[in-house]
Amino acid sequence: MSDDNFIEGIHFYFDESGLMVFTKKYHLQRGYCCGNGCRHCPYNYENVTDIKKRESLRRKTQNNFEKDTGKSE
């Protein structure tokens, strides 16, 4: 993705701490998990190398989904 197509509110936003957060759309356009444990990773954190961190992120994502929707994936 070129910088010309990198749009705030679509590809990223700034959270309450001022950190830049990439959106699910950005990750899908990039096409792979970078392994950094990104908040909106649509690839189930498959390239996060620390197994404990990866499982923790997966549980957190599942819990947030259930809280937001009232159902499990």
N, C-alpha and C positions, 0 to 999 in steps of 0.2 A: 504494500500500500504506500503510495507516495504521500508526502506531507501535504500536497494540494488537496487530498481527499480526506484529511484527518480533521474532523469537525467536532468541536465541543458540543456535548449534548447528544451526539449520535455515536461517536467512537470512544469518547471519554467524558468524564466529569470530575469535579473536585469535591471530595467528601468534606465533612464537617471539620476535619483536622487540616484541610488544605492539601491533602494528598491527591495526586491524579490517579483516577481509577478507570481502567479500560472496561468498556461494555462488552456484553456477549457478542454484539454485532462486530466489534473490532476483532475479537478473538476468532470468530468464524471466518472473517475475511482474511486473517493471517493464516489460518488453516492448520494450526497445531498447538499443542500445549507447550509452553516455554519452560515449565518446571518451577516457576517462581511462586506457585500457590495463589494465583490471581483470584480476586473476589468473585468474578463472573466467569470463571473458566468453564466452557461448555464441554470440555474433554475429560471430565471426571478426574482431573489432576493426574493424568496418566504418566507424565514425565517428572513429577515431583519425586526425587530420588530417596528422600528420607521417608521410610515406610510409616513411621508413627505420625509424622506430619501429614502425609497423604491421607491416611485413614481418619485423622482428626478433621481435616478439611472436608472429606466426604461426609462424615457424620454431621458436621455443622451445616453443610449445604442441604442435606436431607432434612434436618430439623427445621431449617428456615423454610424449606418448601412446604413441609407439613403445617407449620405455623401460619404461613401465608395463604394456603389453599384449603386447609382443613382435611387434607387427604395425603396419603403417601404415594410416591412415584411407583 
